[in-house]
Amino acid sequence: MRVAAASFATAFASPTPLADAELAAAPVHYPRPSRLADRLALEGAKAQQGAEALGLLTVGDLLGHLPRDRREARALSQLVAGETATVLVEVLSIASRPVRRRGMRPLVEATVADGTGTVKVTFFNQPWLVQKYPPGARLMLHGKYEASNRFTVQGHARAGDAGGSELAREAGVETGVDTGAEAVAHYPATEGLSSTQILALVRAHAGAIADVPEPLPALLRTRERLPGRRCALAAVHFGAGEQEQELGRRRLAFDELLLVQLALLRRRRLRRRGASAPSLSAPPDLSARWLEQMLPFTPTGDQLRAIAEIDADLAATRPMQRLLMGEVGSGKTVVALWALLRAVEQGHQGALMAPTEPLAEQHFATIQALMPGQAVPIGLLTGSTPVRRRADLLGKLASGELALIVGTHALIEEPVRFAALAVAVVDEQHRFGVRQRAALDAKAGGRETDPPARPHVLHMTATPIPRTLALSQYGDLDFTILRELPRGRQPIRTFVCSTEGERARAYDRIREELRAGRQAFVVCPLVTESELLAVRAATAEFERLRSGELRDFRVVLMHGQLRPADKHDVMAQFASGAANVLVATSVIEVGIDVPNATVMLVEDAERYGISQLHQLRGRIGRGEHASLCLLFGSKGSPRLKALADHTDGFRLAEIDLELRGEGELIGTRQSGLAQFRVAELPRDRELQERARVRAEAIDAEDPGLEQPEHALLADAMATVFGAEAGAPIRA
């Protein structure tokens, strides 16, 4: 099956350079009642269940189910014994014959041909195929070619019938059995519905492509030099060449990226319209004195730039929603504390929420150290806070007596009431769900207002996020990036180790550092040993090291299964220097600040992702001494090699994205958006940038998508994101 060459040449040629005014005035064509909403007719309960599992309920669903790759349909004369292949053939004869084994249904054997040769094919346990595939039927078969010119069928479907051909001609698509090699689309499939069956269904309903609406205005399509959506769909399903298929895929990917960017921009606008925040525009007093006189070091240029951007946000009456991304140790807490002090100096309250108790405790200690003399009252609220202390904190928050609070999820629990929360900081924000962040957002306190009062929110993350992902996951937030590290931060040399000799040398280096008065981390992927996984466990490694290679030093153990009080005790020992070595799991990934620690050894490092290893590595190199990170794993691992070659977290994040794809680098569950079905990041990063520019232009000119040329774009938004997303926004 091929698309007519003439139609493709027309479809993928550069758009006619019509005048912008002429295109803008072009009429909008709404689709006539189409076949896209027709229910798919499938034979058999298993096929129906498979279609439902894939979400293929209608013809429109089917045409939107795109192939993930293409396989060359082989000519019969080219088949090699033992080869698994797809062939397009015509039935010459077909019959069933009984099988002597009890319980076995008759075999169906057929002779088929494609113009280059003939072959005997065998179908198992399907005697009804004699009636279904009579001589003359054109089939698509997938299976294994055996010796003696026999073909064992694994998947099969009709290659097309008269109805399908007639419908296809309406879309400019030609059908028929090809006697030469052809690229056959391979679709995501499931039990009961094979890729071959899906391809047959797509061919049968090819004509419905003519009913697919065109959501993009003609002017936008021309400026972006994009083919029509119908031609793009035909190219992806039936295109004869890779170039045509890729052009079609890029058009469909642009649509997907544009809709996501429009949805994110709409979400940002609705958030801003639906609430007000206190304007913290008065001249800075406490925050300025703290920055100039109390801070024990000079802020970096990046920190000062971030403070200026946040200051402009806080002066507005719309709630700030800004994401502060920074390297480990880049000074995000300083910027966050400045924002919190801007609230306090004007009679409001500030809150900092962290995902774990160790991280909340670390922030609390850091803020206390950065504000000598207890200039501002501050409290710590976590799940481990004693009942009496908790009651005291809650009372002071509700009365306004307590200006600053640091805590975990405990801050968003029902009993917590703020008198006047104006600035909220959410650290490692990707670890919180949408509802959890919204719960803190709703605790502005004070009297009821219309529109409702909301705090300014500063989201922070030490996980470097490439712009490619930031646009798709956090496109509704403003971004600020801290790349510059404070003076005094020492370089970290990273080595990949795999031999016993390298292990012996690693322990020598650890002992050298310990004898020099410094400290070390040993990180293991598991708490206890597993029969299924041959990796080092923290508990076993702790026992081995303290009686073996590190027996002359004080070794302590920390992992997530310890009681909070025990974790606190272990960390206190390590932070004070009473313990020399901390054996731990990745629980130390964030929230641990021990400047005297200069060595980190990571066991089975390949079990961690690049970003997690970079976070772990950030626990060292925080003091005045050079530091060393030793990663045990395969020297051939591209992830470990990247860590050894690069220290820039944002560059590492780009490499991680290239190696793993968009996937779960940043969980889409947290953002509330679906993963892309067509677009591929980082492959389509340039396409995404273009989509963002176009989305911003549309959002600025027609935020409600009410103009006639945007009517079908609004319909597409509603289809993808729900009716509310496609509805006009009224002032």
N, C-alpha and C positions, 0 to 999 in steps of 0.2 A: 504494500500500500504506500502510495506516495502523494504528496501534495503537488498540484500542477506547478511546473516551473514558472510559468508566466505569472501566476498569482503571487508566488513568493517574491519574484523580482519586483513586482509592484509594491508588495507589502513592506519590504525591507529596504526599499530605496529611500534616500534622504527625503523627508517631507517637502512638499512643494513650498517654496518660500513666499507664501502669501503675506500680504501686509497684516500687521497685528490688528489693525482696526477691522479688517475684513474677517479675520478669524474670530475676533471677539464677538462680532455680530452674527456669526453663523448660527443657524437654528439648532436647538438641542433636540435630538431624536430619542424619544422614549421607546423602550422595547414594546413590541406588540405582545399579547398573551403568548407565552412561549412554551416550549417543551422542557425548559429547565426545571420546572416544578413537578414534572411527571414522576410518579413513583417508579423505581426500577423494578422490572419484572425479572425474577430470577427463578431458575429451575432448582427445586430441592430445598429442604429445610436447612441443610448445612450451608449451602451457598447464601441463603437469606441471613442466617446467623453471622456468617463471615462478613457480609456486607454491612450489617448493623454494627459489628465490632469495629469496622473501619470507618464508620460514619457515612457510608454510601447509601443514602436512602432515596435520593432523587437523581435525575439525570444531571442536574447542576452540580451535585456533590461528586458525581462520577467524573465530570469534566474537570473539576477542580482537584482531583486526585492525580497528582503528577508523577510521571516515572522518575525513578531515582538514578537510573542509568539506562544504557542501551546495549543490547546484544545483537551481534550480527546474525541474521537468519542465514543459515548455511544452505548452499545448493547440495542436493543429494549426491551429486558426483564428487563433491569435495570432502564428504564425511570420512573420518578416520576411525577405525575400530577402537572402542573404549572412550570415544569423545562424547561429552554431553553437549547437546546443541538444540537450537530451535529451528524448525523447518516449516515452510509454507507449501502445502501440497494439495492435490486433488485426489479424491477416492476413485480408484478404478474398479475395485471389487471388495466386498466385505462379507464375512460369514462368521458364525460361531461354531465352536467344536467343544464337545464335552471333555471334562477332566475326570480321570478315574479316581482321584483322591476324594474321599468322603468329605462332604461339607463345602467343597470348592464349586463356585459357579463356573459356567462354561467360559472358556477364553474367547475373545473376539480377535480375529485376525483379518487384516486388510492389506491390499496392495495399493500403494499410493505412488503418485508421480509428481514431478515439478517441471518437466520439460528438459531436465538434464539427466534424468535417470528415474528408476523405480526402486522401491524398497518394500519389504514385508514389515508391517508394524503389528505389535501385540498390545491389546488392552486387557487388563486383569479385572475380573469380578464386575464387569459392566455389560451384561448380555444385551441390554436395551440399546446399545450403541448401533446395533445392526439396523434398527429402524431410524435412529436419529441421524446417522451419517451414511445415507445411501450413496451409490455411485454418482459421481458428479459433484458431491459436496466438497467445498473448499475448506481445508482445516489448517489450523496452526497447532503444531505438535512440539512438545518439549520433552526430551528424554535422552536415552543413551543408545548410541549406535554400536551394535555388536558385530561380531564376525558373522560370516555367512549372509551378509546383506540383510540383517534384521535390525529393527529399531524398537526398543522397549519404551513405551510411553509413560511419562511421569505426570504430564499435564497436557490438556487438550481443550480446544474450543473451535468453533466455526471461525473462519477467517473473514467472513462477511456474507451477507445474503442480498437479495434484490432490494429489500427495504432499506438496508443499511447503505447500499450503493446510491440509491435515489436520494436519501437524506444527505449523504456525503457530498453529492454533486452540488447541493445548494450552498455548501460551505467552500466549494472549489477544491474538494478532495477527491482523488481518484482511488478506487479500491480494486482489488483483484489479486490473484496469486502471481507472485513474481518468480520468474525462473532463475534469477540470479541472486546474489547476496543482497541482503537488505538489513538495515539497522532496525531491530525490533525493540520497542520500549519495554523496560522491565519495571514493574510497579510494586510498591510495598503491598504485601499480601498477608493472608492469615489462613488459619485452618478452615477449610470449606470453600475458600475462594482464592484460587491461585492467580499469579501474575498473568498467566496465559488467558485465563477466563476474564480477567479485568480488561486486558487488551482487546479481547473479542468484543466485550461490551462497549468499550470506547469506540471501536470501529463501527459498531452497529448504530451508535448514537452520534456519530461524527457530525451529522447535519445540524444538530442542536447548537453547535458552535455559532451558527448564524444568529441565534437568539441571545447570545451573550451581550449584555449592555456594555457600553464604553464609558467608564466613569471619569476619565480625564478630559478636561476641556481641550478643544482643538489647539488653542493657543499654547497651552502648556506642553502638549504633545509635540508640537512643532519646535518649540524652543529647546526641548530635551532630545529631539530627533529620535522619537520612540515610534515603533510600529503600533498599529491598532491592537487592542486586546484580543480580538477574535483571531487575527493572524498569528499573534503570539501563542495563543493556546494551540492552534493547529500546528505550529512549528514545533512546540514542545512534545506534542503527542505523535506527530506524523512526519516531522521534518526529515528530509533526506540527507542533510549535511550537518556537521557539527556547528558550523558557523550560524546556520539558520536556527538551530535548536538553542544555541547560546543567546542569540539576539532575542528570541522569544522568552527565554528564561529571565533575561535581564529586564525585559518589560514587565513581566509578572512580579519580579522581585521589587522593582521600583514602586509598583502599586502597593505592595505590602509594606514597604518601608515608609512610603508617604502616609498611609493610613495610620501607622503607629505614631509617626511624628505629629500628625494632626490630633490624634487622641491624647498624646502627652501634653501638647500645647493647650488643648481644651481643658485638660485636668488642672493644669496650672492656673488658667484663667478662672475656672470655676472656684478653685480654692481661694483665689484672691478676691473674687467678687462676693463670695459667700460669707466672709468674715472680716473683722477689722482687728487691728492690733494697736497697742499703745505706741504713739510716736515718741521715740527716745531721742528727740532732736535737740534737747537742751545742751549747752556747752559742757563738754566732759570735765568732771572735777576729780572724783576718786580714781576713775579709770586712767586719766591722764597722769596724775601723780604717781599711780602705781607703775605705769609703763616707764615713766621717766626717772623715778627716784627709788622705788622699792624693788623692782625687778633686778635680780642679781647679775644679769648679763645683758648685752645689747641685742635687741631683736634683729633678726635677719631682714633683708630687703623683702623677701617673700612674705614674711609675717606682717610687716608694715603694710604691704599692698593688700593682704587679706583683711587686715583690720580696717583699712579705708573702704573696701568694698562692703564689708559688713556694716560699717558705720552708716553708709548710704542706705542700706536696707532697713536698718533700725529707725532711721529718721522718718520712714514712710508709715502710713497707717494701714497698709496692707501687710499681712503676715509674711515675714521673711521665710523662704524655703531655699536654703543654700546647702550644697554639699561641699565640705572641706576635705579634700583628698591630700594626703601627705605621706611621705616616706616615714618609716619607723624612725623616731627621733628627730623629726623635722620641726617639732614645736607646735603641734596642733593644740595641745592643752593650754599654752600661753594665749593663743588666739581665742580659744573658747572662754577662758577665764576673763579676758578683756570684755567679751560680749556680755558675760554674766554680770560683771561689775557695772556695765552701762545700765543695766536694769536696776541694780541695787542703788546706785547713786541718785536715781530719780524716784525712789520710794517704792519700787516694785521688787519682785522676787525672781530668782533664777534657779534652774534645776539642771543637773547633769545626770543622764541615765546611761548606765553601762550594762552589757549583757551578762556579766559574771561578777561574783563577789570579789575575787582577787583584783579584777580590773577596777571595780568601783572603789575598793580600798586603796588601790594605787593612785587613782585620781584624787581621792580625799587627802592622802598624804602629800601628793605633789602640790595641791592647791594650798594646803596649810604651810608648806615650805616656801611657796612663792608669795605668801602674804604674811610677812613677819609681824609680830605684835598683835595677831588676831584682829586685824583691822575690820573684818566683817565676820559676824557670827555664821558658822557653817555647821551642818550636821551630816551624818551618814546613816542612811536607812537601807537595810538589806533584809533578807529572810532570816538572818541570824541575829538581828538586833533584839536585845532582851525586851521583854514586855513592858517593863517600867520605862526604859529609855525610849521605846517606840511611842508610848502614850505621850511622853513629854515632847517628842519631836512633832507628832501630829497636832498637838495643841498649839505649839509655837508656829507651825506652818499656817494653820487656820487663822490665827490671830495676826499674822504678819510679823511677829517678833523675830522669827528666823528668816534671814534674807536669802541664804544659799543652802541648797540641799544636794547631796550626791547620793545616788542609790542605784539599785537594780530594778527589776520588774516590780519590786515592792512600791515604787513611786506611782504606779498606775492602778494600784488596788483601790477598791471602793472607799475605804475609810480615809484615804488621803485627800485633804482639802487644802487648796492654796488661797491665801487672801488676795494676792495680785500677781500671779505668775506672768511675767512678760517675756522672758527668754528661756527656751529649753534647748539643751544640747543633747543629742543622741549619738553616743559613741558606738563605733562598729555597727552602724545602723542597719547593715544588711543582715544582721543576726536577729533583728526584730521583724515581726510580721507587720503587715499593713494595719491590722486592727490594733496591735500594741502601740504603734506610733500614733495612731489616731486617738487612742485613749489618753495619752499624755497631751496631745494637741488640745483635747477638750477640757483640760484642767486649768484654764486661764484664771478662774476664780473671779471674785468681785460680783457686782450686781449684774442682773440679766440685761443684755443689750441687744439691739437690732440694728445691723446684723450682729451675730454673736461674736464675743471677744475671743481671740485666739492669741497664743503666744507667738513670738518670732521663734523659728526653729532652725538651729544649725545642726546639720547631720555631719558626722565625721567618720572617716574610715582610714585605717592604715594599710588597707589593701589597695595597691595602685590599680586603677581601673583605666584601661585604654579608652581614648575618646570614642572609639568605635562602639564599645559596650556602653559607655556612659550615656551616649545619645539614645541608645535603644532601651536602656533600663531606667535611666534617670533623666530623661529629656524634659521632664516637668520641673526640674530643679535648676537653679543657677549653680555654676561650678566655680570653685577656687582651688588651685593646686599649689601645694608647697613642695618645691623640689630642692631648695637650698637647705643644706644642713648647717646647724649652728657651729660656730667655731669650736675647735677642740674635739670634735667627733673624729675618732681614729679609724683608719681604713681596716677592713676585714679581709684577710686573705682566705680563699676557699679552695679546698683540694678534694678531689674524689679519690677514695681509697678502696682497694678491693683485695689486696693480698695480705697474707699473714705477716709478712715483713713490714708492710705499711701499717698494720694494726699495732705491731710492737713499737714502731716509731711513734705512732699516735699517742700511746700511753706514756712514752718517754717525754714527749712534748707537754702532755698534761702535767706530769710530775714536775717538769722544769718550771712551769707557770705557778704551780701550787707552792713550790719551795721558794719562789720569788714573792710569795705573799698574796698571790691572786687566786681566783676561783674558777670553777668549770661547771658546765652543764653536760650531762649525758642523756640523750633523748631516745626513747624507745617507742615503737608504734603500738604496743599492747601493754595492758596492765599485768596480765598473767599469761603464762605459756599456753599455747593452743596445740592440740593434736593435729589440727587441719592445716595450720600455718607454721612454716618453719622460719619464724622470725624471733628476734630477741625481745623478751618481755621485761618491763621495768622492774618488777619484783625480783625476778631471778637475777637480772643484771646487778641490781643493788646488792644482793647477797654475795654474788661472785666478786664484785669489785672491792667491797669492803673487807673481804678476806683474801683477796688476790692482789691484782695490780695496784690498787690504791689503799692497801691495808694500813699504810702509815698516815692516812689522812681521815678526817671526819666526813663520812658520806651519809647523806640523808635521802629520803624517798618521798616523792609527791606524785599523786595521780588523782583523777576525778572521783574515785570511789572512797577517798578518805572523807571523814567527817569535816565539816567546815572548821571546827576548832583545831583539829589536827593539821589541816592545810595551813591555817594561820600560824601555828607553832613552827611548822617546818620552814615556812617562808621567813618567819622572824629570825630563825637560826641562820639561814643562808644570807639574808640581807644584812645581818649584823656582823657576819664574818665568822660566827661560831662554827659554821659548817663550811667545809672546803669545796665539796662536790654535791651537786643536786642531780640525782637520777630522777627522771620524770617522763611523763607522756607529753603529748602536745598541749596539755592543759596550761603550759607556760607560754603558749604562743603569744598571748597578749597580757598586759598588766603586770609584767615583772620588770623591775628597774633596779639592777644591781651593777653599778658602774665598775666594780672591782672584778666582775666576771669577764675573762678574756678568751676562754676556749669553749667551743661547743662541739661535741661529737654526736652525730646523728646516726643511729643504727637503722639499717634497712631503709635508707633514704628514698629509694624508688617508690615506696608506699605513700609518699607525700606528693602533693602537687607543688608546682613552682612557687606559687604565691605563699603557700603555707611554709615551705622551707625558707623563703625570704623573710617571712614574719618571725620564724624561729631564730634565724640568724641575727635578726635585729635585737635579740636579747643581749648580745655581746657588742663590743665596740662602743660602749656608752661612756667610757671613762677616758683617762689620759694615756692609756697604754694600747699599743697595736694588738689586734685580736686575730684569732685563728678559728676557722670553721672546717671541720672534717666530716665529709659525707661518705658513709660506707655504702657502696653499691657498685653497679656496673659502670665501667669507664665509657661504655658505648651508649649509655643513656643520654638522649638529647636534653632531657630536663636537667640532669645533674651537670652536664657540660655547660648549660646555660648559666647555672648558678656559679660555676667556677669562673666563667668568662665575664660575667656582668654583675655589677652592684646596684645599678639603677633599677629601682623597682618597676618603673613605668615601662622600661625596655623589656624587662622580664615578663611583665604582664602581656605585652604585645607578642612575645615569643610563645607564651603559654596559650594565647588565643590562636596563634597560627598552628600550634601542635594539636590542640584539643578541639578547636572550633568554639562556637558561641556557647553551646550547651549549657552547662551548669556553672560556668565560671562565676557568674553572678546569678543566683537563683531567681528564675522568673516567678517563682511562687511568691517571692517577697515583693515584687514590683506590681503584681496584679495584671501583667500582660502575658499573652500567649507567646510561646516560642515561634520563631519564624518557620514557615512551611516551605518557602521558596528561596528567600534571601539567605545567603551564606556569609557569615562574618568570620574572619576579616576579609574574605575574598571580595565582598561587595562594599567595602568601606567607602570607596569613592562614590558609589551609587547612593549610599546612605547620606553622605554629605550633601549631595545634590537634592535628595528628597527633603532634607532638613531645611535647606534654603527655600525650596518651593513651598513647603508647609508653612514656614514663617511668613512668606509673602501672602499666602491665602488667608492665614489666620489674622494678619493685620488688616487686609482689605475686606474680608467677608467672614468674620469669626463665626457667624451662625450658619454658614453655607446656604444662604438664602437666595443668592443670585441664581438666575436660571441656569447658567453654565456650570454651576456647582450642585445642581439637583441630584444628579446620578452619583456624584461623589458623596453626598450626604446619605444616599441610599446604601452605598457600599460601606460607609462608616457604621450605619445601623446594622447591616448584615454581619459585620465582623465583631463589633463591640457591643451590640445591643441597641434597642430602639432609642434609649436615652442619648447615646453617643451621636446618633444621626439627627436628633431633633434640633431645630434652630435654638440659639441662645437668645433669649429676650432680655433687653436691658431692664 
